[in-house]
Amino acid sequence: MLKRELQIFTFEDLLNHFPLRHLDRTSIQLIGQINPEMDHVQVRGVVISMETLGERRAKRLVVYLRDKTGIIELIWFQGITWVEKLITVGNEYLAFGKLGFFLGKPQLNHPEIESVKESNAAGKSYLEPIYPVTEKLKARGLNGRAIGKLMEQLFLVLEEKEVAEFIPISLLQKHNYISRYKAYLHLHFPKTLAHHQVALERMKYEELFVAQMRLGMLRSTRHRFSRGITFAQVGETFNTFYHEHLPFELTNAQKRVLKEIRQDTGTGRQMNRLLQGDVGSGKTIVALMSMLIAVDNGFQSCIMAPTEILARQHAEQFALLLAPLGIEVGLLTGSTKTAERRTILTGIEQGTMKIVVGTHALIEDAVRFKNLGLAVIDEQHKFGVAQRAKLWEKNNVPPHVLVMTATPIPRTLAMTAYGDLDYSVIDELPPGRTPITTVHRLDDARPQVMDFIKSEIKLGRQIYFIFPLIEESEKLQYEDLMRGYENIKSWFPEPQYWISMVHGRMNGDQKEVNMKRFVERDTQIMVATTVIEVGVNVPNASVMVIESAEKFGLSQLHQLRGRVGRGSEKSYCILLSGSQVGKDAKDRLKVMCSTNDGFKIAEKDLELRGPGDIQGTRQSGALDFKLANIVDDRALLEIARNEVEQLLSVDPELSLPEHHPLSVHLKQKRGGHAWAKIS
């Protein structure tokens, strides 16, 4: 059962099954003094009665425990037969669990329970570990307390020398850390909370150090050994474009990133760089100018976009900017006509087509580059690792790789999840962009919102209405969208107003047609799900209305808001919600109304949701820490990262004697992969 339910196969696995919390056995709450502000409580009393209620799935055992101040209900939905054998009416018990209330009465669901008479536990004065277990284990009588007894037995036979150190002694001494054995002992059975805190910090450091060491070694190996193309010069094409045809002044952040890319591509090693910047910060022009460096060195470049309409927009923008230089830009998508496709494929294969923009069509086997030198991936999280990898298989020597994302990533998350990549940030917006005004409105303010939208349409502007994507039910999502669409049509009837609609059930062609109608101003209103989160650029769109905004994450709200404010006119984002909004949702909406800064929003998103829920990380394994938390422990993460960098700069192969235990540990624990690794 331990193997199947908790993945505990060895004594080491058991040792690393840490308590959720510790219970002070001397701290007992009186039932009459329990209040909703409490979280977990421990009570002591006599069982006065118990009964089984309901049938089948609704069946539950209710035990009534009384002390001198009141009665509390203890409830079990599973393992009822086992609990009934464990409890005798009239006996005194200790019960511990998470507090809940039903019709004003306090309850503990599936509490830990122990007979006072049999265990004499009430007299113990230590901090008792409370271990996480599954309902199936509880049903078999293997609750958190039973795990604790197993752990006690383990420490009776475990010797200190068996818990080997692998972090360099110099670092342990620098931080005055206790030994690994003592850290484990105090994490499970601390004498005081202070002992537990000392052990916790030591083991958090160990987790963060190992994670940074793995990423640091990947980065170090790539820097030292990855063979790449050398862009030896920044030549005439780049300089002519920069000095004569660039339609605006680059920001200092854009110049800094271009310099980093120029340095990378000139080293003879393959560039693997993540470029992140807020919506509208100018990543695309940086990508184009990087492609011009490739052109100056006799190489081809490509940029892969997640949607056809975004690819087309890039191609049109590039063609317009490069026309004075006589550089042809190819566009390769799923809908490229056969004759045109043949021409483009020939140009790619012969090397006459220097810059190609495309969708997934770029990774098809038919696309054969003569000398691909730079591959750019726009909105990298929209592509799988295997899809991206196919691009750099298009050349004998791997091309330089630039992956771009408009989703700002907090520094701590980037260091942990993208730590094997080099990392650039465009952290300022081009001058002249008018900040988007964001407001939160309840449903009962809908008439005023609609009147405002009509006034904007009268001024010639266009509007987005976005409905939430409900992952659990495509049918429900579709029905909600259609209801919303009909409601919007009632406010904006044809032929006075024209509406486009885009959603997941549409085929690609229909979706493209409807998007194109909006882009070309044939329709004033776009009703959509979050499929328009990335890509489409409509400078004339001035209002973004997000329906049921409380259902969206912060990062997604910010991405959606970035679809407006792209022209010279004042733009607005209206967050519509019901009146009953939870605390977390209120916090998200408040943050959205208070700032347009994507990096501040990303930091807040990380605080509110935690690292495990941030896009792409849950399934990655990159953030699977048992103890450390990159939000709460960011200072410790910085320390670990800096010390790893110093260590690897001296001993990149971990070949020095003092680093041998670390090298052995990393080899023994090898497994999984860096989810951001792209080559």
C-alpha positions as CSV (number, residue, x, y, z in Angstrom):
1,M,0.0,0.0,0.0
2,L,2.8,2.4,0.8
3,K,4.3,1.8,-2.6
4,R,1.1,2.4,-4.5
5,E,-0.3,5.2,-2.5
6,L,2.7,7.2,-1.4
7,Q,5.5,6.0,-3.7
8,I,7.5,4.8,-0.7
9,F,9.7,2.0,-1.9
10,T,12.8,2.3,0.3
11,F,13.9,3.6,3.7
12,E,15.2,6.7,2.0
13,D,11.8,7.3,0.5
14,L,10.3,7.0,4.0
15,L,12.9,9.4,5.4
16,N,11.9,11.9,2.7
17,H,8.2,11.6,3.5
18,F,8.1,14.8,5.7
19,P,5.3,15.7,8.1
20,L,2.7,18.3,7.1
21,R,3.0,19.9,10.5
22,H,3.7,19.1,14.1
23,L,1.2,18.8,16.8
24,D,1.9,20.0,20.3
25,R,0.4,17.2,22.4
26,T,0.1,19.6,25.4
27,S,-2.1,22.0,23.3
28,I,-5.7,21.0,23.5
29,Q,-8.6,23.3,22.5
30,L,-11.9,23.4,24.5
31,I,-14.8,22.6,22.2
32,G,-16.8,25.6,23.4
33,Q,-14.0,28.0,22.5
34,I,-13.5,26.7,18.9
35,N,-14.2,29.4,16.3
36,P,-14.1,29.7,12.4
37,E,-10.7,31.5,12.6
38,M,-9.0,28.3,13.6
39,D,-7.5,25.9,11.1
40,H,-6.5,22.6,12.7
41,V,-7.6,21.8,16.2
42,Q,-6.9,19.1,18.8
43,V,-9.7,18.2,21.2
44,R,-10.0,15.8,24.1
45,G,-13.3,14.3,25.3
46,V,-15.6,11.3,25.8
47,V,-17.4,9.7,22.9
48,I,-21.1,9.9,24.0
49,S,-22.6,8.3,20.8
50,M,-22.0,7.4,17.2
51,E,-24.3,6.6,14.2
52,T,-24.1,5.7,10.6
53,L,-26.1,7.9,8.3
54,G,-27.0,7.9,4.6
55,E,-26.5,5.1,2.0
56,R,-23.9,4.1,-0.6
57,R,-21.8,7.1,-1.6
58,A,-23.5,9.4,1.0
59,K,-22.9,6.9,3.8
60,R,-20.9,8.4,6.7
61,L,-20.1,7.7,10.3
62,V,-20.7,10.5,12.8
63,V,-19.1,10.3,16.2
64,Y,-20.1,12.8,18.9
65,L,-17.3,13.8,21.2
66,R,-18.0,15.9,24.3
67,D,-15.8,17.8,26.8
68,K,-16.9,20.0,29.7
69,T,-17.6,22.9,27.3
70,G,-19.5,21.4,24.3
71,I,-19.9,18.7,21.6
72,I,-18.0,18.3,18.3
73,E,-18.9,16.0,15.4
74,L,-16.2,13.7,14.1
75,I,-17.1,12.4,10.6
76,W,-15.7,9.6,8.4
77,F,-16.9,8.9,4.8
78,Q,-14.4,6.1,4.3
79,G,-12.9,3.4,6.4
80,I,-16.1,3.3,8.5
81,T,-15.8,-0.4,9.5
82,W,-12.3,0.2,10.8
83,V,-13.2,3.3,12.8
84,E,-16.2,1.6,14.3
85,K,-13.9,-1.1,15.7
86,L,-11.5,1.5,17.0
87,I,-14.0,3.6,19.0
88,T,-15.9,2.6,22.1
89,V,-18.7,4.8,23.4
90,G,-17.9,6.0,26.9
91,N,-14.1,6.0,26.3
92,E,-12.0,9.2,26.2
93,Y,-10.1,10.1,23.0
94,L,-7.8,12.7,21.6
95,A,-8.9,13.9,18.1
96,F,-7.0,16.1,15.7
97,G,-8.0,17.4,12.3
98,K,-8.9,20.3,10.0
99,L,-11.8,22.3,11.4
100,G,-15.0,22.8,9.4
101,F,-18.6,24.0,10.2
102,F,-22.0,22.7,9.1
103,L,-25.1,24.6,10.1
104,G,-23.0,26.4,12.7
105,K,-21.7,23.2,14.3
106,P,-18.0,22.4,14.4
107,Q,-16.8,19.3,12.6
108,L,-13.6,17.4,12.0
109,N,-13.6,15.3,8.8
110,H,-11.5,12.1,8.9
111,P,-9.5,13.3,12.0
112,E,-6.6,11.5,13.6
113,I,-8.0,9.8,16.7
114,E,-6.3,8.0,19.6
115,S,-7.6,6.5,22.9
116,V,-6.2,8.5,25.9
117,K,-6.4,5.4,28.1
118,E,-4.5,3.1,25.8
119,S,-1.8,5.4,24.6
120,N,-1.3,7.7,27.5
121,A,-0.4,10.1,24.7
122,A,-1.9,13.1,26.5
123,G,0.9,13.1,28.9
124,K,3.6,13.4,26.2
125,S,5.2,16.8,25.8
126,Y,6.9,16.5,22.4
127,L,5.9,17.8,19.0
128,E,4.2,15.0,17.3
129,P,4.6,14.8,13.5
130,I,1.4,14.7,11.4
131,Y,2.1,12.9,8.1
132,P,0.2,13.2,4.8
133,V,-1.6,10.0,3.9
134,T,-4.3,9.0,1.4
135,E,-7.9,8.1,2.2
136,K,-7.2,4.5,1.1
137,L,-4.5,4.2,3.6
138,K,-6.7,5.6,6.4
139,A,-9.4,3.1,5.4
140,R,-6.8,0.3,6.1
141,G,-5.9,1.8,9.4
142,L,-2.6,3.3,8.2
143,N,-3.1,6.9,9.2
144,G,-0.6,9.7,9.8
145,R,0.0,8.5,13.4
146,A,0.9,5.0,12.1
147,I,3.4,6.5,9.7
148,G,4.9,8.3,12.7
149,K,5.4,5.0,14.5
150,L,7.2,3.6,11.4
151,M,9.4,6.6,11.3
152,E,10.3,6.2,15.0
153,Q,11.4,2.6,14.2
154,L,13.5,3.8,11.3
155,F,15.4,6.2,13.5
156,L,16.1,3.5,16.1
157,V,18.1,1.6,13.5
158,L,19.4,4.4,11.3
159,E,23.0,5.4,12.0
160,E,24.4,8.9,11.3
161,K,27.1,7.7,9.0
162,E,24.3,6.2,6.7
163,V,23.0,9.7,6.0
164,A,26.0,10.8,3.9
165,E,26.9,14.4,3.3
166,F,27.4,15.5,-0.3
167,I,27.3,19.3,-0.2
168,P,30.9,20.6,0.2
169,I,31.9,20.9,3.8
170,S,33.1,24.5,3.2
171,L,29.6,25.6,2.3
172,L,28.0,23.8,5.3
173,Q,30.5,25.4,7.6
174,K,29.9,28.8,6.0
175,H,26.2,28.7,6.8
176,N,26.8,26.9,10.1
177,Y,24.4,24.1,9.1
178,I,23.8,21.0,11.2
179,S,24.5,17.6,9.7
180,R,22.1,15.9,7.3
181,Y,21.3,13.2,9.9
182,K,20.4,15.8,12.6
183,A,18.4,17.8,10.0
184,Y,16.3,14.7,9.2
185,L,15.8,13.9,12.8
186,H,14.7,17.4,13.7
187,L,12.4,17.6,10.7
188,H,10.5,14.5,11.9
189,F,10.9,14.7,15.7
190,P,12.0,18.1,16.8
191,K,12.5,18.8,20.5
192,T,11.3,22.4,19.9
193,L,10.0,24.6,17.0
194,A,13.5,26.2,16.9
195,H,15.1,22.9,16.3
196,H,12.6,22.3,13.4
197,Q,13.3,25.7,11.9
198,V,17.1,25.1,11.8
199,A,16.6,21.7,10.2
200,L,14.1,23.1,7.7
201,E,16.4,25.8,6.4
202,R,19.3,23.4,6.0
203,M,17.2,21.0,4.0
204,K,15.6,23.7,1.9
205,Y,19.1,24.9,1.0
206,E,20.0,21.4,0.0
207,E,17.0,21.1,-2.4
208,L,17.7,24.4,-4.0
209,F,21.4,23.8,-4.3
210,V,20.9,20.4,-6.0
211,A,18.3,21.9,-8.4
212,Q,20.6,24.9,-9.3
213,M,23.6,22.5,-9.7
214,R,21.7,20.4,-12.2
215,L,20.7,23.4,-14.2
216,G,24.1,25.1,-13.8
217,M,25.9,22.0,-15.1
218,L,23.6,21.9,-18.2
219,R,24.3,25.5,-18.9
220,S,28.1,25.1,-18.2
221,T,28.3,22.1,-20.5
222,R,26.4,23.9,-23.3
223,H,28.7,26.9,-23.0
224,R,31.8,24.8,-23.1
225,F,31.0,22.2,-25.6
226,S,27.9,23.0,-27.8
227,R,29.2,23.5,-31.3
228,G,27.4,26.3,-33.1
229,I,27.5,28.6,-36.1
230,T,29.7,31.7,-35.8
231,F,28.1,35.0,-36.9
232,A,31.5,36.8,-37.3
233,Q,30.3,40.2,-38.3
234,V,27.5,42.7,-38.0
235,G,27.5,43.9,-41.6
236,E,26.0,46.1,-44.2
237,T,22.4,44.8,-44.1
238,F,22.0,45.2,-40.3
239,N,23.7,48.6,-40.3
240,T,21.7,50.0,-43.2
241,F,18.5,48.9,-41.7
242,Y,19.4,50.2,-38.3
243,H,20.6,53.7,-39.5
244,E,18.3,54.3,-42.4
245,H,15.1,52.2,-42.3
246,L,14.3,51.5,-38.6
247,P,11.0,53.5,-38.2
248,F,11.6,54.3,-34.5
249,E,14.3,54.5,-31.8
250,L,15.0,51.3,-30.0
251,T,14.6,51.4,-26.2
252,N,17.7,50.8,-24.1
253,A,16.3,47.4,-23.1
254,Q,16.1,46.4,-26.8
255,K,19.6,47.6,-27.4
256,R,20.9,45.6,-24.4
257,V,19.2,42.4,-25.6
258,L,20.5,42.8,-29.2
259,K,24.0,43.2,-27.7
260,E,23.6,40.0,-25.7
261,I,22.4,38.1,-28.9
262,R,25.3,39.5,-30.9
263,Q,27.8,38.3,-28.3
264,D,26.1,34.9,-28.2
265,T,26.1,34.3,-31.9
266,G,29.7,35.4,-32.3
267,T,31.2,32.8,-30.0
268,G,31.1,29.7,-32.1
269,R,28.8,28.0,-29.6
270,Q,25.1,27.5,-30.1
271,M,22.9,30.2,-28.6
272,N,20.0,29.0,-26.5
273,R,18.4,32.2,-25.3
274,L,15.0,32.9,-23.7
275,L,13.7,36.4,-24.5
276,Q,10.9,37.6,-22.4
277,G,9.1,40.9,-22.4
278,D,5.7,42.3,-21.7
279,V,3.0,42.6,-24.4
280,G,4.1,45.4,-26.8
281,S,7.7,45.7,-25.5
282,G,9.2,45.1,-29.0
283,K,10.5,41.6,-29.0
284,T,9.6,41.1,-32.7
285,I,11.8,43.9,-33.9
286,V,14.7,42.4,-31.9
287,A,14.0,39.0,-33.5
288,L,14.0,40.6,-37.0
289,M,17.3,42.5,-36.4
290,S,18.9,39.3,-35.1
291,M,17.8,37.7,-38.4
292,L,19.6,40.5,-40.3
293,I,22.8,39.6,-38.5
294,A,22.3,36.0,-39.9
295,V,21.8,37.5,-43.4
296,D,25.0,39.4,-43.1
297,N,26.9,36.2,-42.3
298,G,25.3,34.2,-45.2
299,F,22.8,32.3,-43.2
300,Q,19.0,31.8,-43.3
301,S,16.6,32.5,-40.5
302,C,13.0,31.5,-39.6
303,I,10.4,32.4,-37.1
304,M,7.7,30.0,-36.0
305,A,4.4,31.4,-34.7
306,P,1.6,29.5,-33.0
307,T,-1.2,30.8,-35.3
308,E,-1.6,31.4,-39.0
309,I,-2.9,35.0,-38.4
310,L,0.1,35.8,-36.2
311,A,2.5,34.3,-38.8
312,R,0.8,36.4,-41.5
313,Q,1.1,39.6,-39.4
314,H,4.8,38.9,-38.8
315,A,5.4,38.3,-42.5
316,E,3.6,41.4,-43.6
317,Q,5.4,43.6,-41.1
318,F,8.8,42.1,-42.0
319,A,8.1,42.5,-45.8
320,L,7.2,46.1,-45.3
321,L,10.3,46.9,-43.2
322,L,12.7,45.0,-45.4
323,A,11.4,46.1,-48.8
324,P,14.0,49.0,-49.1
325,L,16.7,46.4,-48.6
326,G,15.3,44.1,-51.3
327,I,15.0,41.1,-48.9
328,E,12.2,38.7,-49.7
329,V,10.2,37.3,-46.8
330,G,8.6,33.8,-47.3
331,L,5.3,32.8,-45.5
332,L,4.7,29.1,-45.0
333,T,1.5,28.0,-43.4
334,G,-1.0,25.2,-43.7
335,S,-3.1,27.2,-46.1
336,T,-0.2,28.3,-48.4
337,K,-1.3,27.4,-52.0
338,T,0.5,24.6,-53.8
339,A,2.3,26.7,-56.4
340,E,3.4,29.3,-53.9
341,R,4.5,26.5,-51.5
342,R,6.6,25.0,-54.2
343,T,8.3,28.3,-54.9
344,I,9.0,28.9,-51.2
345,L,10.3,25.4,-50.6
346,T,12.7,25.8,-53.6
347,G,13.9,29.2,-52.3
348,I,14.5,27.7,-48.8
349,E,16.4,24.7,-50.2
350,Q,18.6,26.8,-52.6
351,G,19.2,29.4,-49.9
352,T,17.9,32.3,-51.9
353,M,15.1,32.9,-49.4
354,K,16.9,34.2,-46.4
355,I,14.0,34.9,-44.0
356,V,11.0,32.6,-43.6
357,V,7.9,33.1,-41.4
358,G,5.6,30.2,-40.6
359,T,3.5,28.0,-38.4
360,H,4.0,24.3,-37.6
361,A,4.4,24.0,-41.4
362,L,8.0,24.9,-40.9
363,I,8.8,21.7,-39.2
364,E,7.5,19.4,-42.0
365,D,10.0,17.1,-43.6
366,A,9.5,18.8,-47.0
367,V,11.1,22.0,-45.6
368,R,14.9,21.7,-46.2
369,F,17.0,24.7,-45.4
370,K,20.3,25.2,-47.2
371,N,22.0,26.8,-44.2
372,L,19.6,27.7,-41.3
373,G,21.5,29.8,-38.9
374,L,18.8,31.2,-36.5
375,A,15.5,29.7,-35.4
376,V,13.1,32.0,-33.5
377,I,10.1,30.6,-31.7
378,D,7.4,33.1,-30.8
379,E,5.2,32.4,-27.8
380,Q,7.4,29.3,-27.0
381,H,5.0,27.8,-24.5
382,K,2.5,27.1,-27.3
383,F,4.8,24.6,-28.8
384,G,5.9,21.2,-27.5
385,V,9.6,20.4,-26.9
386,A,9.5,17.8,-29.8
387,Q,8.0,20.4,-32.2
388,R,10.7,23.0,-31.3
389,A,13.5,20.4,-31.6
390,K,12.5,19.6,-35.2
391,L,13.5,23.2,-36.1
392,W,17.1,22.8,-35.0
393,E,17.4,19.5,-36.8
394,K,17.1,21.4,-40.0
395,N,20.8,22.0,-40.2
396,N,23.9,19.9,-39.7
397,V,25.3,22.3,-37.1
398,P,22.5,23.3,-34.8
399,P,21.2,26.8,-35.5
400,H,21.1,29.5,-32.9
401,V,17.8,29.5,-31.0
402,L,15.8,32.4,-29.6
403,V,12.6,31.5,-27.8
404,M,10.3,34.4,-27.0
405,T,7.4,34.8,-24.6
406,A,5.1,37.7,-23.8
407,T,4.2,36.1,-20.5
408,P,6.4,37.8,-17.9
409,I,8.2,35.3,-15.7
410,P,9.3,36.2,-12.2
411,R,13.0,36.1,-11.7
412,T,12.8,33.3,-9.1
413,L,10.7,31.1,-11.4
414,A,13.0,31.8,-14.4
415,M,16.1,30.9,-12.3
416,T,14.4,27.6,-11.3
417,A,12.5,26.5,-14.4
418,Y,14.5,28.1,-17.2
419,G,17.9,28.0,-15.4
420,D,19.6,26.0,-18.2
421,L,18.9,28.8,-20.7
422,D,20.5,32.1,-21.1
423,Y,18.0,34.7,-20.2
424,S,17.2,38.2,-21.6
425,V,14.5,40.6,-20.5
426,I,13.0,43.6,-22.3
427,D,11.8,45.5,-19.2
428,E,10.6,48.8,-20.7
429,L,7.9,49.7,-23.2
430,P,8.5,51.9,-26.2
431,P,7.8,55.6,-25.5
432,G,4.4,57.0,-26.4
433,R,2.3,54.0,-25.5
434,T,-0.8,55.1,-23.6
435,P,-1.4,53.1,-20.5
436,I,-4.6,50.9,-20.6
437,T,-7.3,51.9,-18.1
438,T,-8.6,48.8,-16.3
439,V,-11.8,48.8,-14.2
440,H,-13.7,46.1,-12.4
441,R,-17.5,46.2,-12.8
442,L,-20.2,43.9,-11.4
443,D,-22.9,42.4,-13.6
444,D,-25.5,44.9,-12.5
445,A,-23.5,47.7,-14.1
446,R,-23.8,45.9,-17.6
447,P,-26.2,48.6,-19.1
448,Q,-23.6,51.4,-18.4
449,V,-20.8,49.2,-19.8
450,M,-22.8,48.6,-23.0
451,D,-23.6,52.3,-23.4
452,F,-19.9,53.1,-23.1
453,I,-19.0,50.5,-25.7
454,K,-21.6,52.0,-28.1
455,S,-19.9,55.4,-27.7
456,E,-16.5,53.8,-28.5
457,I,-18.0,52.1,-31.7
458,K,-19.5,55.4,-32.7
459,L,-15.9,56.8,-32.6
460,G,-14.9,54.1,-35.0
461,R,-13.2,51.8,-32.5
462,Q,-13.5,48.0,-32.2
463,I,-14.3,45.8,-29.2
464,Y,-13.4,42.4,-27.8
465,F,-15.7,40.3,-25.6
466,I,-13.9,37.4,-24.0
467,F,-15.5,34.4,-22.3
468,P,-13.7,32.0,-20.0
469,L,-12.4,28.7,-21.2
470,I,-13.8,25.9,-19.1
471,E,-11.4,23.0,-19.4
472,E,-13.6,20.4,-17.7
473,S,-16.4,20.8,-20.2
474,E,-16.1,21.9,-23.8
475,K,-19.9,21.6,-24.1
476,L,-20.5,23.9,-21.1
477,Q,-18.0,26.4,-22.5
478,Y,-19.7,26.3,-25.9
479,E,-23.2,26.8,-24.3
480,D,-21.9,29.7,-22.2
481,L,-20.3,31.3,-25.2
482,M,-23.4,31.0,-27.3
483,R,-25.6,32.4,-24.6
484,G,-23.1,35.3,-24.3
485,Y,-23.1,35.8,-28.0
486,E,-26.9,36.0,-28.2
487,N,-26.9,38.4,-25.3
488,I,-24.4,40.7,-27.0
489,K,-26.4,40.5,-30.2
490,S,-29.4,41.8,-28.2
491,W,-27.4,44.8,-27.1
492,F,-25.8,45.3,-30.6
493,P,-28.3,44.2,-33.2
494,E,-27.5,43.9,-36.9
495,P,-27.3,45.7,-39.3
496,Q,-26.3,48.6,-37.1
497,Y,-23.5,46.4,-35.6
498,W,-21.6,43.5,-37.0
499,I,-20.1,40.7,-34.8
500,S,-17.4,38.1,-35.4
501,M,-17.1,35.0,-33.2
502,V,-14.2,32.6,-32.6
503,H,-14.1,29.5,-30.4
504,G,-12.5,26.1,-30.1
505,R,-15.1,24.1,-31.9
506,M,-14.6,26.1,-35.1
507,N,-12.4,24.6,-37.8
508,G,-9.2,26.4,-38.6
509,D,-10.4,28.0,-41.8
510,Q,-13.5,29.4,-40.3
511,K,-11.6,30.7,-37.3
512,E,-9.1,32.5,-39.7
513,V,-11.9,34.0,-41.8
514,N,-13.7,35.4,-38.7
515,M,-10.4,36.8,-37.3
516,K,-9.6,38.3,-40.6
517,R,-13.0,40.0,-40.8
518,F,-12.2,41.7,-37.5
519,V,-8.7,42.6,-38.4
520,E,-9.9,44.2,-41.6
521,R,-12.7,46.1,-39.8
522,D,-15.6,44.3,-41.5
523,T,-16.9,43.7,-37.9
524,Q,-16.8,46.0,-34.9
525,I,-17.1,43.4,-32.2
526,M,-15.2,40.1,-31.6
527,V,-16.8,37.6,-29.3
528,A,-14.3,34.8,-28.4
529,T,-12.9,32.5,-25.9
530,T,-9.2,32.8,-24.9
531,V,-8.1,31.6,-28.4
532,I,-7.2,35.3,-29.1
533,E,-5.0,35.5,-26.0
534,V,-1.9,35.3,-28.2
535,G,-1.2,37.1,-31.4
536,V,-3.7,39.1,-33.2
537,N,-2.8,42.8,-33.6
538,V,-5.7,45.1,-34.2
539,P,-4.5,48.7,-33.4
540,N,-8.1,50.0,-33.8
541,A,-9.4,47.8,-31.0
542,S,-9.8,50.0,-27.9
543,V,-11.9,48.0,-25.4
544,M,-11.4,44.6,-24.0
545,V,-14.4,43.2,-22.0
546,I,-13.6,40.1,-20.0
547,E,-16.7,38.2,-18.9
548,S,-16.6,36.3,-15.6
549,A,-13.2,37.8,-15.0
550,E,-13.0,36.1,-11.6
551,K,-12.5,32.8,-13.4
552,F,-9.2,33.9,-15.1
553,G,-5.7,33.7,-13.7
554,L,-3.7,36.9,-13.4
555,S,-1.3,36.1,-16.2
556,Q,-4.1,35.3,-18.6
557,L,-6.0,38.5,-17.7
558,H,-2.8,40.5,-18.5
559,Q,-2.2,38.6,-21.8
560,L,-5.8,39.3,-22.9
561,R,-5.6,43.0,-21.9
562,G,-2.5,43.2,-24.1
563,R,-4.7,42.8,-27.2
564,V,-5.9,46.4,-26.8
565,G,-3.8,49.6,-26.4
566,R,-1.8,48.9,-29.6
567,G,-2.9,52.0,-31.4
568,S,-2.6,55.7,-30.6
569,E,-6.1,56.0,-29.0
570,K,-6.9,55.6,-25.3
571,S,-7.8,52.0,-24.5
572,Y,-9.8,50.3,-21.8
573,C,-10.1,46.8,-20.2
574,I,-13.4,46.1,-18.4
575,L,-13.4,43.2,-15.9
576,L,-17.0,42.0,-15.5
577,S,-17.8,39.7,-12.6
578,G,-20.7,38.4,-10.5
579,S,-21.3,40.0,-7.0
580,Q,-20.1,36.8,-5.2
581,V,-16.3,36.8,-5.7
582,G,-13.8,34.9,-3.5
583,K,-10.9,36.5,-1.8
584,D,-8.2,35.3,-4.2
585,A,-10.3,36.4,-7.2
586,K,-10.8,39.8,-5.6
587,D,-7.1,40.1,-5.1
588,R,-6.4,39.2,-8.8
589,L,-8.9,41.8,-10.0
590,K,-7.5,44.4,-7.7
591,V,-4.0,43.8,-9.0
592,M,-5.2,44.1,-12.6
593,C,-6.8,47.5,-11.9
594,S,-3.7,48.8,-10.1
595,T,-0.9,48.1,-12.6
596,N,-0.1,47.5,-16.2
597,D,3.4,46.2,-15.3
598,G,3.5,42.5,-16.4
599,F,6.5,41.8,-14.1
600,K,4.7,43.0,-11.0
601,I,1.6,41.0,-12.1
602,A,3.8,37.9,-12.6
603,E,5.3,38.2,-9.1
604,K,1.8,38.6,-7.6
605,D,0.5,35.7,-9.7
606,L,3.3,33.5,-8.3
607,E,2.5,34.6,-4.7
608,L,-1.2,33.9,-5.1
609,R,-1.1,30.6,-7.0
610,G,2.3,29.2,-6.0
611,P,4.9,27.8,-8.5
612,G,3.1,24.5,-9.1
613,D,0.2,26.2,-10.9
614,I,2.2,28.5,-13.2
615,Q,1.9,27.5,-16.8
616,G,4.0,24.6,-17.9
617,T,5.6,23.9,-14.5
618,R,3.1,21.5,-12.9
619,Q,4.0,18.6,-15.3
620,S,7.6,19.5,-15.6
621,G,9.2,18.2,-12.5
622,A,11.3,21.3,-12.4
623,L,9.7,22.7,-9.3
624,D,8.9,19.4,-7.4
625,F,10.4,20.5,-4.1
626,K,9.3,18.7,-1.0
627,L,10.3,21.6,1.4
628,A,11.5,24.6,-0.5
629,N,9.1,27.2,-2.0
630,I,10.5,29.6,-4.6
631,V,8.2,32.4,-3.4
632,D,8.9,32.2,0.3
633,D,12.5,31.1,-0.1
634,R,13.6,33.4,-2.9
635,A,16.5,34.8,-0.8
636,L,17.8,31.2,-0.2
637,L,17.4,30.4,-3.9
638,E,19.6,33.4,-4.8
639,I,22.3,32.3,-2.3
640,A,22.2,28.7,-3.7
641,R,22.4,29.9,-7.3
642,N,25.4,32.2,-6.6
643,E,27.3,29.5,-4.7
644,V,26.6,27.0,-7.5
645,E,28.0,29.5,-10.1
646,Q,31.1,30.1,-8.0
647,L,31.7,26.4,-7.6
648,L,31.2,25.5,-11.3
649,S,33.5,28.4,-12.4
650,V,36.3,26.7,-10.4
651,D,35.4,23.0,-11.0
652,P,32.9,22.6,-13.9
653,E,33.4,18.8,-14.0
654,L,33.2,18.4,-10.2
655,S,36.5,16.6,-10.5
656,L,38.2,18.0,-7.3
657,P,38.2,15.5,-4.3
658,E,36.0,17.8,-2.2
659,H,33.3,17.7,-4.9
660,H,33.4,13.9,-5.4
661,P,30.4,13.2,-3.0
662,L,28.4,15.8,-4.9
663,S,29.2,14.3,-8.2
664,V,28.3,10.8,-7.0
665,H,25.0,12.1,-5.6
666,L,24.0,13.8,-8.8
667,K,24.7,10.7,-10.9
668,Q,22.8,8.5,-8.5
669,K,19.8,10.8,-8.5
670,R,19.9,11.5,-12.3
671,G,16.4,11.2,-13.8
672,G,13.7,13.5,-15.2
673,H,14.7,16.4,-17.3
674,A,14.9,20.2,-17.3
675,W,11.5,21.1,-18.8
676,A,12.8,24.3,-20.4
677,K,15.8,22.6,-22.0
678,I,15.3,23.1,-25.8
679,S,18.3,21.5,-27.4
